Amino acid sequence: MTTWAEVVEAVSDLPEVTESTWYRTPALTVRGRGFARLCSESEAALMVLCETAKKKALLASGNPAYFTTESYDGYGAVLVDLDRVDPQELRDLLFGAWHLAAPDALRASAPAARQEDRTRLD
């Protein structure tokens, strides 16, 4: 199982990521904009922002690590089962979420290796 500490560590090299709360649950933000949070329904589920096309692809993949609920229908976020997700896939997904939430000027300051990761995500 991936822990919250491991989720935080996965984004520790990204600029201006802070731990915060969102809906009274632990969350990650960049310049005050949330991009991931533990779900209150289940501590083993993590909500991660993503583009709707990415969400559809993840859900269509059949990978049981990715799911949604009625609350997130039509919303650009996917739920991730921390007991089932591949750590590298989670790292990539979190970077994509950070990339969506970060201001344009800040995106350019992401580590070079992460910029390369972004091209793989598209």
Accessible surface in RSA format (square Angstrom, percent):
REM  Atomic radii and reference values for relative SASA: ProtOr
REM  Chains: A
REM  Algorithm: Lee & Richards
REM  Probe-radius: 1.40
REM  Slices: 20
REM RES _ NUM      All-atoms   Total-Side   Main-Chain    Non-polar    All polar
REM                ABS   REL    ABS   REL    ABS   REL    ABS   REL    ABS   REL
RES MET A   1   146.38  75.8  80.10  53.0  66.27 157.8  61.17  52.0  85.21 112.9
RES THR A   2    13.82   9.8  11.98  12.1   1.84   4.4   6.74   9.0   7.08  10.7
RES THR A   3    59.79  42.5  58.98  59.8   0.81   1.9  56.78  76.3   3.01   4.6
RES TRP A   4    45.85  18.4  39.62  19.2   6.23  14.6  37.60  20.1   8.25  13.4
RES ALA A   5    72.29  66.5  60.05  92.7  12.23  27.8  64.96  91.5   7.32  19.4
RES GLU A   6    90.79  52.1  84.46  63.9   6.33  15.1  37.05  71.7  53.74  43.9
RES VAL A   7     0.05   0.0   0.00   0.0   0.05   0.1   0.05   0.0   0.00   0.0
RES VAL A   8    34.32  22.6  34.15  30.9   0.16   0.4  34.15  29.7   0.16   0.4
RES GLU A   9   118.77  68.2 112.26  84.9   6.52  15.5  48.10  93.0  70.68  57.7
RES ALA A  10    17.72  16.3  10.97  16.9   6.74  15.3  17.66  24.9   0.06   0.1
RES VAL A  11     0.26   0.2   0.26   0.2   0.00   0.0   0.26   0.2   0.00   0.0
RES SER A  12    72.47  61.2  37.21  49.7  35.26  81.2  33.43  71.2  39.04  54.7
RES ASP A  13    63.58  44.5  41.73  41.5  21.85  51.7  42.89 100.9  20.69  20.6
RES LEU A  14     7.87   4.4   0.00   0.0   7.87  19.8   0.37   0.3   7.50  20.2
RES PRO A  15    29.53  21.5  18.02  16.4  11.52  41.9  29.51  24.4   0.02   0.2
RES GLU A  16    86.10  49.4  64.50  48.8  21.60  51.4  42.06  81.4  44.03  36.0
RES VAL A  17    33.86  22.3   8.94   8.1  24.92  60.0   8.94   7.8  24.92  67.6
RES THR A  18    75.71  53.9  70.62  71.6   5.09  12.1  66.56  89.4   9.15  13.8
RES GLU A  19   107.34  61.6  78.87  59.7  28.47  67.8  26.41  51.1  80.93  66.1
RES SER A  20    49.95  42.2  33.61  44.9  16.34  37.6  17.44  37.1  32.51  45.5
RES THR A  21    98.92  70.4  79.57  80.7  19.35  46.1  47.65  64.0  51.27  77.5
RES TRP A  22    63.18  25.4  58.37  28.3   4.81  11.3  47.77  25.5  15.41  25.0
RES TYR A  23   162.42  75.8 135.93  77.3  26.49  68.9  99.11  74.5  63.32  78.1
RES ARG A  24   232.58  97.7 199.78 101.8  32.80  78.1  82.62 112.9 149.95  90.9
RES THR A  25    12.76   9.1  12.03  12.2   0.73   1.7  12.76  17.1   0.00   0.0
RES PRO A  26    54.98  40.1  53.86  49.1   1.12   4.1  54.98  45.4   0.00   0.0
RES ALA A  27     0.03   0.0   0.00   0.0   0.03   0.1   0.00   0.0   0.03   0.1
RES LEU A  28     0.18   0.1   0.18   0.1   0.00   0.0   0.18   0.1   0.00   0.0
RES THR A  29    13.37   9.5  13.37  13.6   0.00   0.0  10.39  14.0   2.98   4.5
RES VAL A  30     0.00   0.0   0.00   0.0   0.00   0.0   0.00   0.0   0.00   0.0
RES ARG A  31   130.04  54.6  93.26  47.5  36.77  87.6  48.23  65.9  81.81  49.6
RES GLY A  32    69.20  85.3   0.00   N/A  69.20  85.3  34.29  94.1  34.91  78.2
RES ARG A  33   138.91  58.3 134.68  68.7   4.23  10.1  48.37  66.1  90.54  54.9
RES GLY A  34    17.97  22.2   0.00   N/A  17.97  22.2   2.28   6.3  15.69  35.1
RES PHE A  35     0.00   0.0   0.00   0.0   0.00   0.0   0.00   0.0   0.00   0.0
RES ALA A  36     0.00   0.0   0.00   0.0   0.00   0.0   0.00   0.0   0.00   0.0
RES ARG A  37    15.76   6.6  15.76   8.0   0.00   0.0   0.00   0.0  15.76   9.6
RES LEU A  38    15.17   8.5  15.17  10.9   0.00   0.0  15.17  10.7   0.00   0.0
RES CYS A  39     1.65   1.2   0.45   0.5   1.20   2.8   0.30   0.8   1.34   1.4
RES SER A  40    80.44  68.0  49.79  66.4  30.65  70.6  33.79  72.0  46.65  65.4
RES GLU A  41   126.06  72.4  85.93  65.0  40.13  95.6  70.96 137.3  55.10  45.0
RES SER A  42    52.78  44.6  44.69  59.6   8.10  18.6  34.98  74.5  17.80  24.9
RES GLU A  43   139.89  80.3 129.31  97.8  10.58  25.2  46.48  89.9  93.41  76.3
RES ALA A  44    24.44  22.5  22.09  34.1   2.35   5.3  22.46  31.6   1.98   5.2
RES ALA A  45     6.42   5.9   6.42   9.9   0.00   0.0   6.42   9.0   0.00   0.0
RES LEU A  46     0.00   0.0   0.00   0.0   0.00   0.0   0.00   0.0   0.00   0.0
RES MET A  47     2.45   1.3   2.45   1.6   0.00   0.0   2.45   2.1   0.00   0.0
RES VAL A  48     0.00   0.0   0.00   0.0   0.00   0.0   0.00   0.0   0.00   0.0
RES LEU A  49    27.08  15.1  26.87  19.2   0.20   0.5  26.87  18.9   0.20   0.6
RES CYS A  50     8.26   6.2   3.38   3.8   4.88  11.5   5.10  12.9   3.16   3.4
RES GLU A  51    91.86  52.7  84.23  63.7   7.63  18.2  32.01  61.9  59.85  48.9
RES THR A  52    72.65  51.7  69.51  70.5   3.14   7.5  38.54  51.8  34.11  51.6
RES ALA A  53    74.05  68.1  63.99  98.7  10.06  22.9  68.16  96.0   5.89  15.6
RES LYS A  54    68.42  33.4  62.68  38.5   5.74  13.7  35.17  31.7  33.25  35.4
RES LYS A  55    14.22   6.9  14.22   8.7   0.00   0.0  13.81  12.4   0.41   0.4
RES LYS A  56   147.10  71.8 142.10  87.2   5.00  11.9  88.65  79.8  58.45  62.3
RES ALA A  57    61.89  56.9  46.80  72.2  15.08  34.3  55.22  77.8   6.67  17.7
RES LEU A  58    23.78  13.2  22.94  16.4   0.84   2.1  23.68  16.6   0.10   0.3
RES LEU A  59    61.70  34.4  40.31  28.8  21.39  53.8  41.37  29.1  20.33  54.7
RES ALA A  60    89.26  82.1  49.68  76.7  39.58  90.0  61.96  87.3  27.30  72.3
RES SER A  61    73.94  62.5  32.15  42.9  41.79  96.3  43.28  92.2  30.66  43.0
RES GLY A  62    60.97  75.2   0.00   N/A  60.97  75.2  38.76 106.4  22.21  49.7
RES ASN A  63    49.38  34.1  39.92  38.6   9.46  22.8  15.82  38.1  33.56  32.4
RES PRO A  64    81.53  59.4  64.31  58.6  17.22  62.6  74.93  61.9   6.61  41.1
RES ALA A  65     0.09   0.1   0.09   0.1   0.00   0.0   0.09   0.1   0.00   0.0
RES TYR A  66    14.48   6.8   5.13   2.9   9.35  24.3   2.43   1.8  12.06  14.9
RES PHE A  67    72.78  36.4  70.60  43.7   2.18   5.7  72.78  44.1   0.00   0.0
RES THR A  68    44.77  31.8  26.07  26.4  18.71  44.6  26.07  35.0  18.71  28.3
RES THR A  69    54.49  38.8  46.28  46.9   8.21  19.6  52.06  69.9   2.44   3.7
RES GLU A  70   157.72  90.6 139.53 105.6  18.19  43.3  50.99  98.6 106.73  87.1
RES SER A  71    99.57  84.1  61.52  82.1  38.05  87.7  34.73  74.0  64.84  90.8
RES TYR A  72    22.03  10.3  22.03  12.5   0.00   0.0  16.91  12.7   5.12   6.3
RES ASP A  73    91.65  64.2  68.41  68.1  23.24  54.9  31.26  73.6  60.39  60.2
RES GLY A  74    84.45 104.1   0.00   N/A  84.45 104.1  42.94 117.8  41.51  93.0
RES TYR A  75    95.43  44.6  92.75  52.8   2.67   7.0  74.85  56.2  20.57  25.4
RES GLY A  76    20.70  25.5   0.00   N/A  20.70  25.5  10.98  30.1   9.73  21.8
RES ALA A  77     0.16   0.1   0.08   0.1   0.08   0.2   0.16   0.2   0.00   0.0
RES VAL A  78     0.10   0.1   0.00   0.0   0.10   0.2   0.10   0.1   0.00   0.0
RES LEU A  79     1.93   1.1   1.93   1.4   0.00   0.0   1.93   1.4   0.00   0.0
RES VAL A  80     0.00   0.0   0.00   0.0   0.00   0.0   0.00   0.0   0.00   0.0
RES ASP A  81    30.04  21.0  29.47  29.3   0.57   1.3   4.02   9.5  26.02  26.0
RES LEU A  82     1.92   1.1   0.69   0.5   1.23   3.1   0.69   0.5   1.23   3.3
RES ASP A  83    82.40  57.7  55.72  55.5  26.69  63.1  21.55  50.7  60.85  60.7
RES ARG A  84   144.27  60.6 115.12  58.7  29.16  69.4  28.54  39.0 115.73  70.1
RES VAL A  85    10.68   7.0   0.00   0.0  10.68  25.7   0.12   0.1  10.56  28.6
RES ASP A  86    67.04  47.0  59.77  59.5   7.27  17.2  22.59  53.2  44.45  44.3
RES PRO A  87    95.59  69.7  88.96  81.1   6.63  24.1  90.36  74.6   5.23  32.5
RES GLN A  88    86.50  48.4  82.65  60.4   3.85   9.2  49.81 106.0  36.69  27.8
RES GLU A  89    73.72  42.3  69.05  52.2   4.67  11.1  31.50  60.9  42.22  34.5
RES LEU A  90     3.49   1.9   3.49   2.5   0.00   0.0   3.49   2.5   0.00   0.0
RES ARG A  91    71.36  30.0  71.13  36.3   0.22   0.5  19.42  26.5  51.94  31.5
RES ASP A  92    21.64  15.2  21.21  21.1   0.44   1.0   5.42  12.8  16.23  16.2
RES LEU A  93     9.00   5.0   6.86   4.9   2.14   5.4   8.48   6.0   0.53   1.4
RES LEU A  94     0.00   0.0   0.00   0.0   0.00   0.0   0.00   0.0   0.00   0.0
RES PHE A  95     0.41   0.2   0.41   0.3   0.00   0.0   0.41   0.2   0.00   0.0
RES GLY A  96     9.47  11.7   0.00   N/A   9.47  11.7   9.29  25.5   0.18   0.4
RES ALA A  97     0.40   0.4   0.00   0.0   0.40   0.9   0.00   0.0   0.40   1.1
RES TRP A  98     0.00   0.0   0.00   0.0   0.00   0.0   0.00   0.0   0.00   0.0
RES HIS A  99    34.97  19.1  34.97  24.3   0.00   0.0  21.30  22.0  13.67  15.9
RES LEU A 100    57.46  32.0  45.32  32.4  12.15  30.5  45.67  32.1  11.79  31.7
RES ALA A 101     0.78   0.7   0.29   0.4   0.49   1.1   0.75   1.1   0.03   0.1
RES ALA A 102     0.85   0.8   0.00   0.0   0.85   1.9   0.00   0.0   0.85   2.3
RES PRO A 103    45.70  33.3  35.26  32.1  10.44  38.0  45.70  37.7   0.00   0.0
RES ASP A 104   107.73  75.5  94.72  94.3  13.01  30.8  36.97  87.0  70.76  70.6
RES ALA A 105    85.20  78.3  59.73  92.2  25.47  57.9  70.70  99.6  14.51  38.4
RES LEU A 106    10.75   6.0   9.28   6.6   1.47   3.7  10.75   7.6   0.00   0.0
RES ARG A 107    66.01  27.7  65.74  33.5   0.27   0.6  13.62  18.6  52.39  31.8
RES ALA A 108    86.05  79.1  55.10  85.0  30.95  70.4  63.44  89.3  22.61  59.9
RES SER A 109    63.95  54.0  38.53  51.4  25.42  58.6  48.52 103.3  15.43  21.6
RES ALA A 110     7.59   7.0   0.00   0.0   7.59  17.3   0.00   0.0   7.59  20.1
RES PRO A 111    43.59  31.8  32.11  29.3  11.48  41.7  43.59  36.0   0.00   0.0
RES ALA A 112    77.59  71.3  64.83 100.0  12.76  29.0  68.64  96.7   8.95  23.7
RES ALA A 113    65.84  60.5  58.86  90.8   6.98  15.9  61.26  86.3   4.58  12.1
RES ARG A 114     0.47   0.2   0.47   0.2   0.00   0.0   0.35   0.5   0.13   0.1
RES GLN A 115    58.53  32.7  55.18  40.3   3.35   8.0  34.61  73.7  23.92  18.1
RES GLU A 116   120.56  69.2 116.60  88.2   3.95   9.4  45.30  87.6  75.26  61.4
RES ASP A 117    23.16  16.2  22.98  22.9   0.19   0.4   0.13   0.3  23.03  23.0
RES ARG A 118    34.49  14.5  34.49  17.6   0.00   0.0  12.24  16.7  22.25  13.5
RES THR A 119   101.89  72.5  84.23  85.4  17.67  42.1  71.45  96.0  30.45  46.0
RES ARG A 120   148.06  62.2 114.95  58.6  33.11  78.8  74.82 102.2  73.24  44.4
RES LEU A 121    34.37  19.1  15.09  10.8  19.28  48.5  16.73  11.7  17.64  47.5
RES ASP A 122   128.89  90.3  67.58  67.3  61.30 145.0  63.75 150.0  65.14  65.0
END  Absolute sums over single chains surface
CHAIN  1 A     6464.9       5007.8       1457.1       3581.3       2883.6
END  Absolute sums over all chains
TOTAL          6464.9       5007.8       1457.1       3581.3       2883.6
